[in-house]
Amino acid sequence: MGRHKFPKTMYIKLAIGRYLSSSAVNIEVPKGHFSVYVGENNMRRFIVPLAYLKHPSFQRLLNLAEEEFGYDHPMGGLTFPCTEETFIKLVQNIRLFNQTRNILHFIKPKSPFSSHNLHIPTQCTINQPHKHLSLSHHNWRKKSRIFPATCCNGNKHDHHIADYSTTIENNVNDKNVALNETEAEKEAWRLLKEAVVTYCGNPVGTVAANDSGDKSPLNYDQVFIRDFVPSGLAFLLKGEGEIVRNFLLHTLQLQSWEKTVDCYSPGQGLMPASFKIRTVPLDDTKVEEVLDPDFGESAIGRVAPVDSGLWWIILLRAYTKITGDYALQERVDVQTGIKLILNLCLSDGFDMFPSLLVTDGSCMIDRRMGIHGHPLEIQSLFYSALRCAREMLAVDEGSKNLVKTVNNRLSALSFHIREYYWLDMKKINEIYRYKTEEYSTEAINKFNIYPEQIPYWLMEWIPEEGGYMIGNLQPAHMDFRFFTLGNIWSIVSSLSTPKQNKSILNLLEAKWDDLVGDMPLKIIYPALEQEEWRIITGSDPKNTPWSYHNGGSWPTLLWQFTLACIKMGRIELARKAVDIAENRLYADHWPEYYDTRSGKFIGKQSRLYQTWTIAGLLTSKMLLANPEKASLLFWEEDYDLLEICVCALNKTGKKLCARGAAKSQILV
Ligand code: GLC
């Protein structure tokens, strides 16, 4: 790690403060501007609007300058030792970005989400020296830091998609594993490679769906952050790390743009839901490629994708573990990216609980489905992202408080979920006999749950053996629906106890017909019907009962299920599910989802050739073939975290903590 002494904002303040008080300044700087020295041999002074400092390209430049000079800038004022040309180009890009945004706002001042057409130029290359900007100091090149450059130019009619397939083919196919591939796997690899999207000739992601017969792909022609995770894992497990590295670095460039919805900007650090590569004509013959992110404002849910940043951190750790390339996570820009995501998630708000408070549709289920508040899927991703961050953050003066906060949150979160989200026959019986309206911190019925809430289906459905984490919890509200991803990821991340992990898989086995049926795996069980569907989904015609998010079956969930089964030594369960899926997916052209109670039909509005369906199967099969690799992707119980929690509970002296025996059952 380089010298990273202060949080970035502080550095900016210090650097400017220093400049403003510097005696080297003898020409008046207009209000709202600052000056900077640029150049290699003969330094030139530039006056730049302060607003540009918010731009990530500028911030990265500041980080690099800090690394280089600390606070001893050679000219006595803020100095960037890059070429003038480079600097001017950078400023032009920022200006272009600002102008475009102003124009969009001017044309459609009242239209919601008016910035959806915004083109955001980001840097073209990650580590190809000939395309790097010419930075003056040799160390900068040696460290191969990302440096924001102009977008690349190409000829008109260049394609972003499928160009990469041959490159990957060469890298991937000759890696011995190909020998025993089934027909389905062979087709899946071909399709996955065809789904690869390139930016300036480099692979950077995979489109969500790649069906040539689909005349209206909506936003399925974009690279979704969450959808890329199984693609990334499939490539990593095959020994192909470049696309994942590029994806991680390019999405990092999209983070924290001043994305504006009318007059409001979401928090810095937000990762987009998806991005697209657009081609912008420069003149008659030349075009420019730009990355155009969608932060959720164009998708139907119109909601910020909280899971994107969490998945990004999880994929970064997977990349590091599988490739052994630790240098990537140590880069200043990557460390800053992790911190920005954490700051967003850990910032103080009005929350009363350690679980992350989000709006409906902020994850894989990205349309209204009644999962606002503290949905399990977000909590389990949050927990594992915090565990990844704890592993990856470089601990120094600047980050030690953050690391402490992460540790405390991890302990509190695991206690909260283990204790209050867990449901089995015994717990239902407890809830059934709850006293309500207890006005006290000593309340047994801590969330004032009215027993009448227990739904009829649950009494019949809950098996004697097994249990699960409920979907959501807040005062007077328990969402008893079974959410597959949240439960499986609780196992993978060790958010739940080893005993609970076992019980969740027992329940999945006992309720196989409902949760696996003809196509693994049901996204939610059961579906919302009738009045409940009307009120909660707002009569969403895509989310009708037992379809899509509302009780549809999603083959992409196979890979997480396989990982959980391998972790728990239940490999036969994963094999059974993969066997059901493989031939059918191949025959049905890899649909996005299936409908009906058992997943009998291809989803009504399902896309075909859905990339995360394809990648999910490939990743599952590779994990089954190499179970030892799976251990790089899951987490074991962390006893240090439990200890922090037990200590904290004892200090509170609450009656709850006196239930020692019960507590130790829940915690371990
Ligand atoms: C749907 C899914 C979402 C996915 C996207 C692209 O919107 O709900 O989870 O990321 O399609 O496949």
Residues whose N, C-alpha, C, O or C-beta is under 5 A from the ligand:
A	BS01	GLC	A208 F224 D227 C363 M364 I365 D366
